[in-house]
Amino acid sequence: MKFRRFEVVESKAGRDQGTIYLISEILDENYVNLIDGKYRTISKPKRKKIKHICSLGEVATELEGTFEDKSKVNDGVIKKILKKFEKIC
């Protein structure tokens, strides 16, 4: 499955099973960096295998272009985006 940057995903394996994340970076064909704004911040993302995550079918397009400028995006913005997806699951 092909994932995109800033896609909203759910962890399907590990201690964090069921946790909602945002893909901050695609490292290679097997690994991605995930953030949630609370435990996994922008400065300390979680590295996870692609086979252990599932897409929720949404992409946070409001982050495209602003993520490189650290003054416009912080962990509070990430938490706010992911909050609406926690109610769905």
trRosetta pair geometry for C-beta under 8 A, 3 or more apart (Angstrom, degrees):
i j d omega theta_ij theta_ji phi_ij phi_ji
1 50 7.3 -169 65 163 89 114
1 55 6.9 -145 155 -9 139 122
3 7 5.4 -138 -168 43 86 149
3 9 7.1 -8 -133 -68 130 135
3 23 5.9 147 156 -72 124 168
3 26 6.5 165 88 -97 102 119
3 32 6.4 -45 90 -73 151 149
3 50 6.4 -151 -5 -134 132 111
3 53 7.7 34 -88 91 148 126
3 55 6.5 -171 -109 -77 88 115
4 7 4.7 111 63 -45 77 116
4 23 7.1 143 93 69 42 140
4 59 5.7 -14 85 -110 130 129
5 23 5.8 -130 -134 109 38 104
5 24 7.3 13 -155 176 88 18
5 25 6.8 12 -119 -104 105 31
5 26 6.2 -103 -71 -14 83 99
5 64 7.8 112 99 -98 108 86
6 22 6.1 -9 -144 -177 48 105
6 23 6.3 -79 -19 68 13 80
6 24 7.7 55 -75 -104 56 37
6 59 5.5 73 104 -170 92 81
6 60 4.5 -114 175 58 105 86
6 61 7.1 132 117 -77 141 30
6 63 4.9 -180 -121 67 136 124
6 64 6.3 -109 8 -60 160 79
6 67 7.4 -140 -72 -50 115 144
7 22 7.4 158 75 -153 32 59
7 23 4.9 16 47 20 80 121
7 55 6.0 -38 160 -129 128 102
7 56 8.0 161 165 42 83 76
7 58 7.2 140 -157 88 62 47
7 59 5.0 -40 -97 -101 64 79
7 60 7.8 -166 -89 9 15 75
8 20 6.6 -3 -173 -172 98 101
8 21 7.5 161 -154 85 53 41
8 22 5.9 -32 -99 -99 61 70
8 55 7.5 94 82 -160 56 63
8 56 4.7 -47 105 50 100 120
8 57 7.9 -31 66 54 97 38
8 58 4.5 2 31 74 123 98
8 59 7.2 -153 -1 -89 79 27
8 60 6.6 98 -49 -33 95 94
8 81 7.9 -147 -84 141 116 103
8 82 7.0 161 -128 -111 111 77
8 85 5.5 -162 -178 -88 146 163
9 20 7.5 158 85 -154 38 55
9 21 5.5 -23 68 67 86 89
9 22 7.6 142 22 -105 79 20
9 23 6.1 61 -2 -43 122 96
9 34 7.1 -93 63 -116 117 120
9 53 4.4 27 162 173 135 120
9 54 6.3 150 -163 73 84 36
9 55 5.5 -50 -104 -99 84 45
9 56 6.4 -170 -104 -5 26 86
10 18 6.6 -18 -174 -145 107 27
10 19 7.0 157 -153 78 63 36
10 20 5.7 -33 -97 -98 75 61
10 21 7.5 151 -100 20 24 77
10 53 6.8 152 75 -160 38 72
10 54 5.1 -24 61 63 91 93
10 56 6.0 92 -22 -56 99 102
10 89 6.6 142 -99 -108 140 149
11 14 6.2 -69 173 53 125 107
11 16 4.7 22 84 110 170 95
11 17 5.5 -127 113 -111 99 31
11 18 6.5 -37 69 25 87 25
11 19 4.8 18 21 51 122 85
11 21 6.5 68 -42 -6 93 118
11 34 7.7 101 -70 161 103 174
11 48 7.0 -96 -114 -150 101 161
11 52 6.5 2 -155 143 73 92
11 53 5.9 -44 -103 -104 46 76
12 17 6.4 17 -180 -135 18 86
12 52 5.6 -159 59 -175 85 52
12 53 6.2 167 6 -110 94 19
12 54 5.1 82 -49 -18 123 107
13 17 6.0 8 -116 -90 10 101
13 52 4.2 -91 44 -142 110 103
14 17 5.9 162 63 -49 53 78
14 48 7.6 -112 2 -128 156 112
14 52 6.3 52 -14 -179 111 140
16 19 4.3 -49 174 13 93 137
16 46 7.4 9 0 -168 168 168
18 89 7.3 155 -166 148 81 137
19 36 6.6 -59 168 -81 112 151
20 36 6.8 116 90 -122 63 109
20 56 7.4 10 -133 -34 102 148
20 82 5.3 157 114 -166 117 109
20 85 5.0 161 -159 106 154 119
20 86 5.8 -131 14 -77 144 73
20 89 6.6 -175 -63 3 117 148
21 34 3.8 5 171 -173 148 117
21 35 6.5 127 -163 59 90 28
21 36 5.2 -75 -109 -68 68 89
21 40 7.0 -5 -123 67 110 142
21 46 7.2 -92 -121 51 147 121
21 48 7.9 121 50 21 169 148
21 53 7.4 -72 52 -129 122 129
21 82 7.6 -16 -122 -116 15 139
22 34 6.9 137 65 -157 38 67
22 35 5.4 -34 63 66 92 82
22 36 7.0 147 12 -91 82 43
22 37 8.0 45 17 -27 122 96
22 60 6.1 -14 -135 6 126 138
22 63 7.9 89 176 0 142 165
22 78 6.1 -131 25 -152 144 101
22 81 6.8 43 -73 97 142 129
22 82 6.3 -114 -38 -70 105 112
23 26 6.7 25 171 -63 125 77
23 32 5.1 -45 -137 175 105 137
23 33 7.2 104 -162 73 60 55
23 34 6.2 -44 -100 -99 48 68
24 32 8.0 136 45 167 58 89
24 33 4.8 -58 63 102 98 103
24 34 6.8 149 6 -124 90 14
24 35 4.7 59 -41 -6 126 115
24 42 6.9 159 -125 -130 150 67
24 45 5.2 -121 43 -104 139 146
24 67 7.5 174 -151 -163 81 139
25 32 6.8 166 88 -163 51 67
25 33 4.2 23 50 36 95 118
25 45 7.1 132 24 75 105 172
26 32 5.3 -34 -112 -110 56 89
26 33 8.0 -123 -63 20 19 76
27 30 7.9 -49 81 70 102 64
27 31 4.3 -25 59 94 127 99
27 32 6.1 -168 7 -99 87 27
27 33 6.4 101 -45 -28 103 86
27 47 7.0 21 -24 -136 153 101
28 31 5.7 39 43 39 83 87
29 50 7.5 -73 157 3 46 148
30 49 5.9 -35 168 -138 84 82
30 50 5.9 -136 -162 11 32 104
30 51 7.8 -23 -151 -9 76 95
31 47 5.7 3 -172 -173 121 94
31 48 6.9 151 -148 78 73 29
31 49 6.0 -51 -94 -100 67 46
31 50 6.8 -120 -76 -28 17 83
32 47 7.6 167 85 -147 34 52
32 48 6.2 -26 63 64 79 79
32 50 6.1 90 -11 -80 105 80
32 53 7.2 -56 46 19 130 152
33 45 3.8 52 178 125 106 145
33 46 6.9 140 -159 68 57 39
33 47 5.9 -32 -98 -91 67 61
33 48 8.0 125 -114 19 22 76
34 40 6.1 27 107 127 79 158
34 45 6.0 148 61 -174 34 96
34 46 4.6 -31 62 64 95 96
34 47 7.8 172 15 -84 81 14
34 48 5.5 3 -4 15 125 123
34 53 7.4 175 -77 -92 138 146
35 40 5.1 -151 -131 120 45 97
35 41 6.5 8 -147 170 105 13
35 42 5.8 32 -132 -84 153 49
35 45 5.0 -65 -67 -111 86 92
35 46 7.4 164 -77 16 39 81
35 75 7.8 -126 173 -119 118 82
35 78 5.8 -61 125 -158 114 155
36 39 6.0 15 63 44 122 79
36 40 4.9 77 19 50 87 95
36 78 6.8 145 161 140 20 119
36 79 7.4 58 152 -92 64 68
36 82 6.1 -76 -152 50 71 177
37 40 7.8 10 3 76 27 62
37 41 6.6 56 -136 -114 26 60
37 42 7.8 25 -100 -35 60 81
37 75 4.1 142 -152 -173 73 76
37 76 6.8 145 -169 -65 124 13
37 77 7.5 -154 -113 67 135 47
37 78 3.3 179 -68 89 117 107
37 79 3.7 -144 112 -49 144 76
37 80 8.0 -137 179 5 174 56
37 82 6.5 -174 17 21 124 129
38 41 7.7 -151 58 -71 10 74
38 75 7.3 144 -60 172 33 119
38 79 6.0 91 -52 -97 88 113
40 44 6.4 -126 -149 103 54 79
40 45 5.7 58 175 -139 105 41
40 46 4.5 -57 -119 -21 144 101
41 44 5.1 50 52 40 87 85
41 45 7.6 -102 81 -66 39 52
41 75 4.9 -45 -135 -91 93 131
42 45 7.2 -1 -150 -58 25 91
42 70 7.7 152 131 -132 149 94
42 73 7.1 132 -92 122 153 103
42 74 7.2 -114 1 -151 140 37
42 75 6.0 -136 -7 -71 96 80
42 78 7.0 178 -56 -29 95 146
48 52 5.7 -111 175 75 103 118
48 53 6.1 91 120 -43 130 115
49 52 4.8 80 71 6 90 106
49 53 7.8 179 93 -5 52 88
50 53 6.3 -71 -153 38 39 101
56 85 6.2 70 132 -151 169 128
56 88 7.5 104 -164 92 130 141
56 89 7.7 -75 -112 -66 129 111
58 85 7.0 -150 50 -92 146 123
60 63 4.9 40 118 4 107 114
60 81 5.1 29 -119 -171 136 145
61 64 5.6 -31 -163 4 55 118
62 66 7.6 -18 149 24 62 134
62 81 7.4 -161 57 -101 119 123
63 66 5.8 -109 -156 58 44 99
63 67 5.1 49 168 -57 96 104
63 73 6.4 66 -137 -106 93 140
63 77 7.7 135 -94 136 100 124
63 81 7.5 -20 -43 -74 117 164
64 67 7.2 -24 -111 -4 22 107
65 68 7.5 -58 -174 20 28 102
66 69 5.7 -66 -161 49 54 103
66 72 4.4 -100 -169 106 107 136
66 73 5.4 127 129 -43 99 109
67 73 5.5 -8 -112 11 49 163
69 72 4.7 44 100 12 109 112
69 73 7.2 113 82 7 67 92
70 73 6.6 -82 -140 58 35 81
70 74 7.9 70 178 -80 69 68
73 77 5.3 -104 -145 58 65 148
73 78 7.4 69 -179 -45 98 88
74 77 5.6 110 54 4 58 99
74 78 7.7 -115 110 0 38 92
75 78 5.4 -52 -151 36 43 115
75 79 6.3 46 151 -21 71 102
76 79 5.7 -51 -146 35 33 112
76 80 6.4 35 154 -22 64 106
77 80 5.7 -55 -150 34 30 114
77 81 6.6 31 153 -19 64 105
78 81 5.9 -56 -151 34 31 110
78 82 6.3 16 157 -7 66 112
79 82 6.1 -66 -144 46 28 103
79 83 6.2 47 155 -45 65 101
80 83 5.8 -38 -148 8 28 120
81 84 7.3 -64 179 23 33 101
81 85 8.0 14 139 -4 63 110
82 85 5.5 -61 -161 39 54 112
82 86 6.6 62 146 -32 78 97
83 86 5.9 -47 -155 20 36 115
83 87 7.6 35 153 -17 61 98
84 87 6.3 -51 -164 26 39 111
84 88 7.4 40 144 -21 63 105
85 88 5.5 -49 -156 27 47 117
85 89 6.7 34 156 -13 74 105
86 89 6.4 -62 -148 39 33 103
